[in-house]
Amino acid sequence: MQRGLKITLLILTVIMLALAGICSLGYVIVTGSLPRTTGTITVAGLDSRVRVYRDGYHIPHIIAEESRGLFFAQGFVTAQDRLWQMDLWRRSARGRLASILGPEAAGADSLMLTIGIHRAADEIAAGLSVESLDALQAYTDGVNACIRQLGDRLPVEFILLSYQPADWTVSDCIAVSRLFAWRMRADWRREMLSRAAGGTSNVPGLEALFGPEPATEPHTINNGNVYTKLLAAFERGTAFLISSQTPYASLGWAVSGIRSATGQPLMAGAPQTALTIPSLWYETHLFGSGYDVYGLSLPGFPGVLIGQNSSIAWNITAAGGSVSRCIREKAAGPDSYIAGGKVHSFTSRYERIPVRLDSARSLLVRESIHGPVVSDLIAGGRVVAPPVSFRWTGLEYGDDLQALLDLNRAGDWNEFRRALSRFHLLPLQFVYADNDGNIGMQTAGSVLQPGAPGAGYHAFDRLPFIYNPPEGFIVIADTPVLTRFPASLSGPVLPAARLTQLLGGDEFLSIKDFKDIQTDIVSPFARQFMERINVLMKNRFEIGTLYRSIWHKFDNWSGAMHTGSAEAVFYYTLIQRLIDNIYADELGTGLVASWKKTGIEPLLRCSALIMQDRSPWFDDRSTPNVREDLAAIVEKSYRESADDLMARLGDEYSRWSWGAVHRLSFHHPLGDNALFAPSFNLGPFPVAGSPSTIDAFAVQEDQAGSASEGPGARLIIDLGRRDNSLVIMPPGQSGQPLDEHYKDQLVFYREKLYHPVLTDTARIKRSGLDLLMLESEGKHGR
């Protein structure tokens, strides 16, 4: 028996050693791709040595003598941290997701191949300035040097999906930038909603509902059917791996020296994006050859999109205005159409869609002079009459990198504006401040003029700008692009109004004040909305009922959307139920669900509507024998909301909390797999704020309360002393799950803390930070 025990122990020991060896081997394989941050790496394509210092947050500070070395190193280090993310983005833009993810991604590939970002990127690359092309080539060479240096030690996603990344190209950089524009400005939804809603009968006030630009064709039931299907096809394709919800309103602001405690301008911003992992942004510092710029870059594209240099700082918010248009073509035959009084033939091509573990698919793509024929996406082998083409400014030429490079080097307001005059990618509002005490705002980007399908863009000199306003501060929210001054958008219920109130006092503002303001969670909108509801519901509920108890709780509510608030969760549930009950009988539940993804506008429309005493929207068309009024539909929604929350959170109102349903999640593209989710995804965590607060987080209704839209970063920039500036970018710099920097900024983000910005190159060089040298093969770098 003793001998048998020894044999058993020996076998168990061998098994344990084998398992330990397998685990160790697996760990080595998985962690072998983690970035090398010290020592020297020799690479092909450099003319001089480049130094890359990494600080405690893994942010690369790249110091180079030549611009080629600067952008080469930016491509190299970004790929060290985000290679799989970059590869996924270019695959998404080029319609090549199904080749690694299987048949479920074929719809997304069909959409992207029909839109044609890949073809536009190739054409745009051929017309770039010499400086842009050189920077893109250097960045591309850096990415490819990283791929070669990694060899088989690839990030874990490549291992799990069992494929190798192809070489990066200049065209890939452009495709990634166009995909970014597609994500940030989904105004195709508004246009298709307007036309789809026009397919329903007797819908009142469509222009007011979906404005400001009404559809340019008559509304008919047939058109509504086509556009409803088109809307669904676009949403399915866009949502497969990237958010298809229009980001809620970003806010940006700056105060001049006359309003700041430092005597120099202060600036803050929080670009609103989908909260994914890895982050949409990548922090970078570029120094040398005329550059000294720090900020947020886009993985896969050189330069810095948001940040500061040694003279100026800038932040962005989205601007309104049309960037896409659906054009109903007048068919002249199966393969032709009439435009401009002439008969034209559609150009056609077949696109191949490789599909993992399945047969490749063939996609017919037709184009008119206006753009791709998107109605073919819903044809199912049949011709849709009339065909619908799609124009999108992201497919049209623009040397956006030249604009960005000029912006990164700009030294004053005139150079800033001159740089932005070349910016095409999408309509943005750039908030500005400089070391000389000036503040401003300039709208830039291509915005389609109303009218004919081939209408041009609004001229840059007609786009709104502000420079040194007498009040000493600027507040910018996402606005219609031709609104001259953004305060006109800052009505009494919007976050911008709350921001204006907090900035407009008599005291001088400090960085601490900016922190408190940027993370403010009070919603005057919610408070005003519930005040109106309480007036309408006075004496509608029996004393002693839960409904009456809820009604009393709102007497003194401040509108604070903190995680423990029962008032907050009831308010948000109620306004969502009201939107459904007011609009769904006319529009249908599908269109209302799509409308809710257009941002804050449905909340504003609903609130404005209930301030009226009468409206045809209040009558429920599903009950033809009863004519409902405002009080009836509010009471119905009130009771349904309370009943819903009782079922979800219990019968005691005092135990309800906003944080129980409003939860922050960071979702990895492979996080839907139950096996990978615990390692890749982060959250959910209770989160304060709402779409109508300065610190804005938004719930996607189809994700069970997941707050997946919010500030993609928070920045506070001190123009008096750069190293006083602060940033936080969740969840971290790295895109690799086993890297300590995969989520190291998340705890600061959740606690509303920041990390300091390091830009003093002398301090960087003597700081003892990790230093990686990149040297050219076959020679010693200087």
C-alpha positions in Angstrom: 0.0 0.0 0.0 2.9 2.3 0.8 4.5 1.5 -2.6 1.2 2.2 -4.3 0.9 5.6 -2.5 4.4 6.5 -3.7 3.5 5.6 -7.3 0.3 7.7 -7.1 2.2 10.7 -5.6 4.9 10.3 -8.4 2.2 10.3 -11.1 0.5 13.3 -9.5 3.8 15.1 -9.3 4.5 14.5 -13.0 1.0 15.7 -13.9 1.4 18.8 -11.8 4.8 19.6 -13.3 3.4 19.0 -16.8 0.5 21.3 -16.1 2.9 23.9 -14.6 5.0 23.7 -17.7 2.1 24.1 -20.0 0.8 27.1 -18.0 4.3 28.6 -18.0 4.6 28.1 -21.8 1.2 29.6 -22.3 2.1 32.6 -20.1 5.3 33.1 -22.1 3.4 32.9 -25.4 0.7 35.3 -24.3 3.1 37.8 -22.6 5.8 37.6 -25.3 3.9 40.4 -27.2 4.1 42.9 -24.3 6.0 46.0 -25.3 9.7 46.2 -24.9 10.4 49.6 -23.2 14.1 49.5 -22.5 17.3 48.8 -24.4 18.0 49.2 -28.1 16.1 47.8 -31.0 17.6 48.0 -34.5 15.1 48.6 -37.3 15.2 49.3 -41.0 14.2 52.7 -42.3 15.6 55.1 -39.8 18.2 57.8 -40.6 19.0 58.7 -36.9 18.4 57.4 -33.4 15.1 58.0 -31.8 14.5 58.0 -28.0 11.2 56.7 -26.6 10.7 57.4 -22.8 7.8 55.7 -21.1 6.4 57.3 -18.0 4.5 55.6 -15.2 1.2 55.5 -17.2 3.0 53.9 -20.2 2.7 57.1 -22.2 5.5 57.3 -24.9 7.5 60.5 -25.0 9.2 60.3 -28.4 12.2 62.5 -29.1 13.7 62.6 -32.6 15.9 64.8 -34.7 13.9 64.4 -37.9 10.2 64.2 -38.6 10.6 60.8 -40.3 12.0 59.4 -37.1 9.3 61.0 -35.1 6.4 59.5 -37.0 8.2 56.2 -37.5 8.5 55.8 -33.8 4.9 56.9 -33.2 3.8 54.1 -35.5 6.2 51.6 -33.8 5.1 52.3 -30.2 1.4 52.6 -31.0 1.6 49.1 -32.7 3.5 47.8 -29.6 0.4 48.6 -27.5 -2.5 48.5 -30.0 -1.6 46.3 -33.0 -4.7 44.1 -32.8 -7.0 47.1 -32.4 -5.4 48.7 -35.4 -5.7 45.6 -37.4 -9.4 45.2 -36.4 -10.2 48.8 -37.4 -8.6 48.5 -40.8 -10.4 45.2 -41.4 -13.7 46.8 -40.4 -13.0 49.7 -42.8 -12.0 47.4 -45.6 -14.8 44.8 -45.1 -12.5 42.0 -44.0 -14.0 41.1 -40.6 -15.7 37.8 -41.6 -12.3 36.4 -42.7 -11.3 36.2 -39.0 -14.6 36.3 -37.2 -16.8 34.1 -39.3 -20.3 34.4 -41.0 -21.8 36.7 -38.3 -19.5 39.5 -39.5 -20.5 39.2 -43.2 -23.2 41.8 -42.9 -20.8 44.4 -41.5 -18.4 43.6 -44.4 -21.2 44.0 -46.9 -22.0 47.4 -45.5 -18.4 48.7 -45.5 -17.7 47.3 -49.0 -20.8 48.9 -50.3 -19.9 52.3 -48.7 -16.4 51.9 -50.1 -14.1 53.3 -47.5 -11.3 51.1 -48.8 -11.6 52.4 -52.4 -11.8 56.0 -51.2 -8.7 55.6 -49.0 -6.7 54.3 -52.0 -7.8 57.3 -54.1 -7.2 59.9 -51.4 -3.7 58.5 -50.8 -2.8 59.3 -54.4 -3.5 63.0 -54.0 -1.9 63.9 -50.7 0.8 66.6 -50.2 4.4 65.5 -50.0 4.6 66.2 -46.3 1.4 64.2 -45.6 2.6 61.3 -47.6 6.0 61.3 -46.0 4.5 61.3 -42.5 2.1 58.5 -43.4 4.9 56.4 -45.0 7.1 56.9 -41.9 4.3 55.9 -39.6 3.5 52.9 -41.8 7.1 51.8 -41.8 7.2 52.1 -38.0 4.1 49.8 -37.7 5.7 47.3 -40.0 8.9 47.4 -38.1 7.0 46.5 -35.0 5.2 43.6 -36.8 8.6 42.3 -37.9 10.1 42.7 -34.5 7.3 40.8 -32.8 7.5 37.9 -35.3 5.4 35.1 -33.8 5.1 36.8 -30.4 1.8 38.4 -31.4 -0.9 39.8 -29.1 -3.2 37.2 -27.7 -6.1 38.0 -30.0 -4.1 37.0 -33.0 -3.3 33.7 -31.3 -6.9 33.0 -30.3 -8.1 33.7 -33.9 -5.1 32.0 -35.4 -4.0 34.5 -38.0 -1.1 36.8 -38.8 -1.4 40.6 -39.5 -0.6 41.7 -43.0 1.8 44.6 -43.6 0.4 48.0 -42.8 -0.1 50.5 -45.6 -0.5 54.2 -46.1 -4.0 53.6 -47.3 -4.7 51.7 -44.1 -4.0 54.9 -42.1 -6.5 56.8 -44.2 -9.1 54.1 -44.0 -8.8 54.1 -40.2 -9.3 57.9 -40.1 -12.5 57.5 -42.3 -13.8 54.8 -40.0 -13.3 57.2 -37.1 -15.4 59.8 -38.9 -18.1 57.2 -39.6 -18.2 56.3 -35.8 -18.4 59.9 -34.7 -21.0 61.3 -37.0 -23.8 58.8 -37.7 -26.2 61.4 -39.2 -27.3 58.8 -41.7 -29.6 57.6 -38.9 -31.4 60.9 -38.7 -31.9 61.2 -42.4 -33.2 57.6 -42.8 -35.4 58.0 -39.7 -37.1 61.1 -41.3 -37.8 59.2 -44.5 -38.8 56.0 -42.8 -41.2 57.9 -40.6 -42.6 59.5 -43.7 -43.8 56.1 -44.7 -46.3 56.1 -41.9 -49.6 57.9 -42.3 -50.8 61.1 -40.6 -47.6 61.6 -38.6 -47.7 65.2 -37.2 -44.7 67.5 -37.1 -42.0 65.2 -38.6 -39.8 68.1 -39.5 -39.9 69.4 -35.9 -39.2 65.9 -34.6 -36.2 65.0 -36.8 -35.0 68.5 -37.8 -33.2 70.7 -38.5 -33.0 69.5 -42.1 -36.2 67.9 -43.5 -36.0 65.1 -46.0 -35.6 66.3 -49.6 -38.1 64.0 -51.2 -41.8 63.3 -50.7 -42.9 61.0 -47.9 -44.7 57.9 -49.2 -45.4 54.5 -47.6 -43.2 52.8 -50.2 -40.3 55.1 -49.3 -40.8 54.4 -45.7 -40.5 50.6 -46.2 -37.2 51.0 -48.1 -35.7 53.4 -45.6 -36.8 51.3 -42.6 -35.0 48.3 -44.1 -32.0 50.5 -45.0 -31.8 51.9 -41.4 -31.8 48.3 -40.0 -29.1 47.2 -42.4 -26.9 50.2 -41.5 -27.4 49.7 -37.8 -26.6 46.0 -38.0 -23.5 46.5 -40.0 -22.2 49.5 -37.9 -23.0 47.9 -34.5 -21.2 44.6 -35.1 -18.0 45.8 -33.5 -18.3 49.6 -33.2 -21.0 51.6 -31.5 -23.8 52.7 -33.8 -25.2 55.1 -31.2 -24.6 58.8 -31.9 -22.5 60.0 -29.0 -24.3 62.3 -26.5 -23.3 65.9 -26.4 -19.6 66.6 -25.7 -18.7 69.7 -23.9 -15.6 71.9 -24.2 -14.8 75.1 -22.6 -12.0 77.7 -21.9 -11.6 80.7 -19.7 -9.2 83.5 -20.4 -6.7 84.9 -18.0 -9.2 87.5 -16.7 -11.3 84.7 -15.3 -8.6 82.2 -14.1 -6.7 82.0 -10.8 -3.4 81.6 -12.7 -3.8 84.7 -14.9 -3.5 82.5 -18.0 -6.2 80.6 -19.9 -7.5 77.2 -18.7 -9.2 74.8 -21.0 -11.2 71.6 -20.4 -12.8 69.0 -22.6 -14.3 65.5 -22.5 -14.9 64.1 -26.0 -17.9 61.9 -25.9 -17.3 58.4 -27.4 -18.1 54.8 -27.1 -16.4 53.4 -24.0 -14.6 50.4 -25.4 -11.5 48.5 -24.5 -9.0 49.3 -25.9 -9.8 53.0 -25.7 -10.5 54.9 -28.9 -7.6 57.2 -27.9 -3.9 56.8 -27.4 -1.8 59.3 -25.4 1.3 60.5 -27.1 4.1 63.1 -26.8 6.0 64.1 -30.0 9.1 66.2 -29.7 11.6 67.2 -32.4 11.8 68.7 -35.9 9.4 71.6 -35.2 7.0 69.5 -33.0 6.4 69.6 -29.3 2.9 68.3 -29.0 1.2 66.2 -26.3 -2.3 64.7 -26.4 -4.7 62.2 -27.7 -3.9 60.4 -31.0 -5.9 58.0 -33.1 -4.3 54.5 -33.2 -3.4 53.9 -36.8 -3.0 57.6 -37.8 -0.1 59.9 -37.1 -0.1 63.2 -35.2 -2.2 64.4 -32.2 -5.9 65.2 -32.6 -6.6 66.7 -29.2 -3.9 68.4 -27.0 -1.4 71.1 -26.6 1.9 72.2 -28.0 4.4 74.8 -26.5 2.2 77.7 -27.7 -1.5 76.7 -28.0 -4.0 74.1 -26.8 -7.2 72.8 -28.5 -10.1 70.5 -27.8 -12.9 69.1 -30.0 -16.6 68.6 -29.8 -18.7 67.4 -32.7 -20.5 70.0 -34.8 -23.9 69.5 -36.4 -24.6 69.8 -40.1 -25.1 67.3 -42.8 -22.3 64.9 -43.8 -24.5 62.3 -45.6 -27.5 62.3 -47.9 -29.8 59.7 -49.3 -30.6 60.3 -53.0 -33.5 58.5 -54.6 -32.4 57.9 -58.2 -34.8 58.2 -61.1 -34.5 54.8 -62.8 -34.3 54.7 -66.6 -33.9 51.0 -66.8 -32.5 48.0 -64.8 -28.9 49.4 -65.0 -29.4 53.1 -65.6 -30.8 56.2 -64.1 -31.5 59.9 -65.0 -29.5 62.7 -63.4 -29.0 66.2 -64.6 -31.3 65.5 -67.5 -29.0 62.8 -68.8 -29.2 59.0 -68.7 -26.3 57.4 -66.9 -25.3 53.8 -66.4 -24.6 52.5 -62.9 -21.0 51.4 -62.5 -20.7 48.0 -61.1 -18.1 45.8 -59.5 -18.1 42.6 -57.5 -16.5 42.5 -54.1 -15.3 39.2 -52.6 -16.0 38.6 -48.9 -13.8 35.8 -47.5 -15.6 34.0 -44.6 -13.8 32.0 -41.9 -15.0 28.4 -41.8 -17.4 29.0 -44.6 -17.5 29.7 -48.3 -16.5 33.1 -49.6 -19.3 35.4 -50.7 -19.7 37.7 -53.7 -21.2 41.1 -53.4 -22.4 43.3 -56.3 -21.8 47.0 -55.6 -23.3 49.6 -57.9 -22.5 53.3 -57.9 -24.2 56.3 -59.3 -22.5 59.7 -59.8 -23.9 60.5 -56.3 -22.4 57.5 -54.5 -22.9 53.8 -53.8 -26.4 52.3 -54.3 -27.1 51.3 -50.7 -30.6 50.0 -51.5 -28.9 47.0 -53.0 -28.1 46.0 -49.4 -31.7 45.1 -48.8 -32.5 43.9 -52.3 -32.1 40.2 -51.6 -31.4 39.5 -55.3 -34.2 41.8 -56.4 -34.0 45.4 -57.7 -35.3 48.0 -55.3 -37.3 50.6 -57.1 -36.4 53.4 -57.0 -32.7 52.8 -56.2 -31.3 54.8 -53.4 -27.7 56.2 -53.5 -25.7 57.4 -50.5 -23.4 60.4 -50.5 -21.0 60.7 -47.5 -18.3 63.3 -47.2 -15.9 60.8 -45.7 -15.6 59.3 -49.2 -14.5 62.6 -50.7 -10.9 63.9 -50.9 -9.4 65.8 -48.1 -5.7 66.1 -46.9 -6.7 65.9 -43.2 -3.2 64.9 -42.1 -1.7 68.1 -43.5 -4.3 70.0 -41.5 -3.4 68.0 -38.4 0.3 68.5 -38.9 -0.1 72.2 -39.3 -2.4 72.3 -36.2 0.2 70.4 -34.1 2.8 73.1 -35.0 0.5 76.1 -34.9 1.8 79.0 -32.7 -1.1 81.4 -32.7 -4.8 82.0 -33.6 -4.1 82.8 -37.3 -2.0 79.7 -37.8 -4.6 77.6 -35.9 -7.4 78.8 -38.2 -5.2 78.4 -41.3 -4.5 74.8 -40.4 -8.2 74.1 -39.8 -9.2 75.6 -43.2 -7.7 72.5 -44.7 -9.6 70.1 -42.4 -12.2 68.0 -44.2 -12.8 64.8 -42.2 -16.0 65.6 -40.3 -17.6 68.7 -38.8 -15.9 69.5 -35.5 -15.7 72.5 -33.2 -12.2 73.2 -32.0 -11.9 75.1 -28.7 -8.7 77.2 -28.6 -6.4 78.8 -26.0 -2.9 80.2 -26.2 0.0 81.3 -24.0 -0.7 85.0 -24.9 -4.0 84.8 -23.0 -6.4 84.4 -26.0 -9.3 82.0 -26.2 -11.5 81.1 -29.2 -13.5 78.5 -31.1 -13.4 77.6 -34.8 -15.8 75.2 -36.6 -14.1 73.2 -39.3 -14.8 70.2 -41.6 -16.9 69.5 -44.6 -20.6 70.3 -44.2 -23.0 69.7 -47.1 -25.1 72.6 -48.2 -28.9 71.9 -48.4 -30.5 71.4 -51.7 -29.5 69.3 -54.7 -27.7 65.9 -54.3 -24.5 67.3 -55.7 -24.5 70.4 -53.5 -21.1 71.7 -52.3 -19.8 72.4 -48.9 -20.3 75.5 -46.7 -17.2 77.7 -47.1 -14.8 77.7 -44.2 -15.1 81.5 -43.8 -18.9 81.1 -43.2 -18.4 78.5 -40.5 -18.9 79.9 -36.9 -16.0 81.1 -34.9 -15.5 83.0 -31.6 -12.4 84.9 -30.5 -11.9 86.5 -27.1 -15.5 87.0 -26.1 -16.0 89.9 -23.6 -17.4 87.5 -20.8 -14.0 85.8 -20.7 -15.1 82.3 -21.3 -16.4 80.0 -24.0 -18.8 77.1 -23.7 -19.2 74.7 -26.6 -21.6 71.8 -27.0 -22.4 69.7 -30.0 -24.4 72.2 -32.0 -25.9 72.8 -35.5 -22.9 74.0 -37.5 -24.4 77.3 -38.7 -25.4 78.4 -35.2 -23.3 81.6 -34.7 -22.9 81.4 -31.0 -23.3 78.2 -29.0 -25.1 80.0 -26.1 -28.2 79.9 -28.3 -28.1 76.1 -27.8 -27.6 76.4 -24.1 -31.3 76.6 -23.2 -32.3 76.4 -19.5 -32.3 72.6 -19.4 -29.1 71.6 -21.3 -25.7 70.6 -19.7 -24.2 73.6 -21.4 -26.5 75.9 -19.4 -25.4 74.2 -16.2 -21.8 74.7 -17.3 -22.4 78.4 -18.2 -23.9 78.9 -14.8 -20.9 77.3 -13.0 -18.4 79.3 -15.1 -20.2 82.6 -15.0 -19.7 83.6 -11.3 -17.5 86.4 -10.0 -14.7 84.2 -8.6 -11.5 83.3 -10.4 -11.4 79.7 -11.5 -8.7 77.2 -10.6 -7.8 73.8 -11.8 -9.6 72.4 -8.8 -12.7 74.2 -9.8 -12.3 72.7 -13.3 -12.1 69.2 -11.8 -15.3 69.8 -9.8 -17.1 71.3 -12.9 -16.0 68.6 -15.3 -17.4 65.8 -13.0 -20.6 67.6 -12.1 -23.6 65.3 -12.1 -26.5 67.8 -11.4 -29.1 67.8 -14.2 -31.3 71.0 -14.3 -33.0 69.3 -17.3 -34.1 66.3 -15.1 -35.2 68.6 -12.3 -37.3 70.8 -14.6 -38.8 67.7 -16.3 -39.9 66.2 -12.9 -41.3 69.6 -11.7 -43.6 69.5 -14.7 -44.5 65.9 -14.1 -45.4 66.7 -10.5 -47.7 69.5 -11.5 -49.5 67.2 -14.0 -49.8 64.4 -11.5 -51.0 66.4 -8.5 -54.0 64.6 -6.9 -53.8 61.8 -9.4 -52.6 59.1 -7.0 -54.2 57.8 -3.8 -52.6 58.7 -0.5 -50.6 55.7 0.9 -49.7 54.2 -2.4 -46.2 53.9 -3.8 -47.1 56.2 -6.7 -48.0 59.0 -4.2 -44.8 58.4 -2.2 -42.7 58.7 -5.3 -44.6 62.0 -6.2 -43.7 63.5 -2.8 -40.0 62.6 -3.1 -39.5 65.0 -6.0 -40.6 68.1 -4.1 -37.0 69.1 -3.2 -34.9 67.0 -5.7 -31.9 68.9 -6.9 -31.5 66.9 -10.1 -28.3 65.2 -8.8 -27.8 61.9 -10.7 -25.7 60.2 -8.1 -25.5 56.4 -7.9 -27.6 56.1 -4.8 -30.4 58.2 -6.0 -33.9 56.7 -6.2 -35.2 59.9 -7.8 -32.6 59.6 -10.6 -33.6 56.1 -11.6 -37.3 56.9 -11.5 -36.8 60.0 -13.6 -34.8 58.2 -16.3 -37.2 55.2 -16.4 -40.1 57.6 -16.7 -38.8 59.7 -19.5 -37.8 56.6 -21.5 -41.3 55.2 -21.0 -42.9 58.5 -22.0 -40.9 58.5 -25.3 -42.2 55.0 -26.0 -45.8 55.8 -25.1 -46.0 59.2 -26.9 -44.3 58.2 -30.2 -44.4 54.5 -30.7 -48.0 54.3 -31.8 -47.3 56.6 -34.7 -43.7 55.7 -35.6 -43.5 52.0 -34.5 -41.3 50.6 -31.7 -38.4 49.9 -34.1 -38.1 53.5 -35.3 -38.4 54.8 -31.8 -35.6 52.5 -30.7 -33.5 53.8 -33.5 -34.4 57.4 -32.6 -33.2 56.9 -29.1 -29.7 56.2 -30.5 -29.5 59.7 -32.0 -28.3 61.2 -28.7 -30.0 63.6 -26.3 -32.5 64.9 -28.8 -35.4 62.5 -28.0 -35.2 63.5 -24.3 -35.3 67.2 -25.3 -38.2 66.6 -27.7 -40.2 64.7 -25.1 -39.6 67.3 -22.4 -40.5 70.2 -24.8 -43.7 68.3 -25.8 -45.0 67.8 -22.2 -44.6 71.5 -21.6 -47.5 71.9 -24.0 -51.1 71.3 -22.9 -52.3 69.9 -26.3 -50.7 67.9 -29.1 -51.9 65.2 -31.5 -49.0 63.1 -30.3 -50.7 62.6 -27.0 -53.6 60.5 -28.4 -52.8 56.8 -28.6 -53.8 55.6 -32.1 -54.0 52.0 -30.8 -57.2 53.0 -28.8 -59.4 54.6 -31.5 -62.4 54.8 -29.2 -60.6 56.7 -26.5 -58.9 60.1 -26.9 -56.0 60.4 -24.5 -54.7 63.7 -23.3 -51.3 64.7 -21.7 -52.3 63.9 -18.2 -53.5 60.4 -19.2 -50.4 59.5 -21.1 -48.1 60.8 -18.3 -50.1 58.9 -15.6 -49.9 55.7 -17.7 -46.2 56.1 -18.1 -45.7 57.0 -14.4 -47.5 53.8 -13.2 -45.7 51.6 -15.7 -42.3 53.0 -14.6 -43.0 52.4 -11.0 -44.3 48.9 -11.7 -41.2 48.1 -13.8 -38.8 49.3 -11.1 -40.7 47.4 -8.4 -40.3 44.2 -10.5 -36.5 44.9 -11.0 -35.4 46.6 -7.7 -38.0 45.6 -5.1 -41.1 47.1 -3.5 -39.3 49.6 -1.3 -38.8 52.9 -3.2 -36.1 54.0 -0.7 -33.9 51.1 -1.8 -34.0 51.9 -5.5 -30.8 53.4 -6.8 -29.5 54.9 -10.1 -26.4 52.8 -9.8 -28.4 49.6 -9.8 -29.3 50.1 -13.4 -26.8 52.7 -14.7 -23.6 50.8 -14.9 -20.4 51.4 -16.7 -18.9 48.7 -18.9 -15.8 48.5 -21.1 -16.4 45.8 -23.7 -13.7 44.1 -25.7 -14.5 43.1 -29.3 -14.1 39.4 -28.3 -15.9 39.9 -25.0 -19.1 38.3 -26.1 -17.4 35.0 -25.8 -18.1 33.7 -22.3 -14.6 32.1 -22.1 -12.8 35.4 -22.9 -15.1 37.9 -21.2 -13.6 37.7 -17.7 -10.1 38.4 -19.0 -11.1 41.0 -21.7 -14.1 43.0 -20.4 -14.1 45.4 -17.5 -17.2 46.1 -15.4 -20.0 46.7 -15.0 -19.6 49.3 -12.3 -22.2 51.7 -10.9 -21.7 55.2 -12.5 -23.2 58.6 -11.7 -24.2 61.2 -14.3 -26.6 60.9 -17.2 -27.0 62.2 -20.8 -28.1 65.6 -19.5 -25.3 66.2 -17.0 -21.9 67.7 -17.6 -20.3 64.4 -16.7 -22.4 62.6 -19.3 -22.9 58.8 -19.4 -25.5 57.2 -21.7 -27.3 53.9 -21.4 -27.9 51.9 -24.6 -31.3 50.5 -24.3 -30.3 47.3 -26.1 -27.5 46.5 -23.7 -29.4 45.9 -20.5 -28.4 49.2 -18.8 -24.8 49.2 -19.8 -23.5 52.8 -19.9 -21.2 52.3 -22.9 -21.2 56.0 -24.0 -19.4 58.6 -22.0 -16.3 60.8 -21.7 -13.6 58.9 -23.7 -11.1 61.1 -21.8 -11.1 64.1 -19.5 -8.5 66.9 -20.1 -7.7 70.0 -18.1 -5.0 72.2 -19.8 -3.1 75.0 -18.0 -1.7 77.4 -20.6 0.4 79.1 -18.0 2.4 75.9 -17.1 2.1 72.9 -19.3 3.1 70.4 -16.6 0.1 71.5 -14.5 -2.2 70.0 -17.1 -4.2 66.9 -16.3 -5.6 64.0 -18.3 -7.4 60.7 -17.6 -8.1 58.2 -20.4 -9.9 55.0 -19.4 -9.2 52.2 -19.1 -5.5 52.4 -20.0 -2.8 52.8 -22.7 -2.3 49.2 -23.5 -4.6 47.0 -25.6 -3.1 43.8 -24.2 -5.1 42.2 -21.3 -2.1 40.9 -19.4 -0.3 44.3 -19.5 -0.5 46.2 -16.2 -1.5 49.3 -18.2 -4.6 47.6 -19.7 -6.7 49.1 -17.0 -4.5 51.1 -14.7 -6.3 54.4 -15.4 -9.7 53.0 -14.7 -9.7 53.4 -11.0 -8.7 57.1 -11.3 -11.4 57.6 -13.9 -14.1 56.0 -11.7 -12.9 58.1 -8.7 -12.8 61.3 -10.9 -9.1 61.7 -10.5 -6.4 62.5 -13.2 -2.8 61.9 -13.9 -0.4 64.8 -14.6 0.9 65.6 -18.0 4.7 65.4 -18.5 6.1 67.6 -21.3 9.4 69.1 -20.1 11.9 67.2 -22.2 14.8 68.1 -19.9 12.9 66.7 -17.0 12.0 63.6 -19.0 15.6 62.9 -20.0 16.8 63.0 -16.4 13.8 61.4 -14.8 15.0 57.8 -14.9 12.0 56.7 -17.0 12.2 53.6 -19.1 14.2 54.4 -22.3 13.9 52.5 -25.5 16.4 53.4 -28.3 15.4 52.8 -31.9 18.4 52.6 -34.2 18.8 52.0 -37.9 20.1 48.6 -39.0 23.7 48.6 -40.2 24.7 51.9 -38.7 25.0 53.6 -35.4 22.4 56.2 -34.7 23.6 59.6 -33.8 
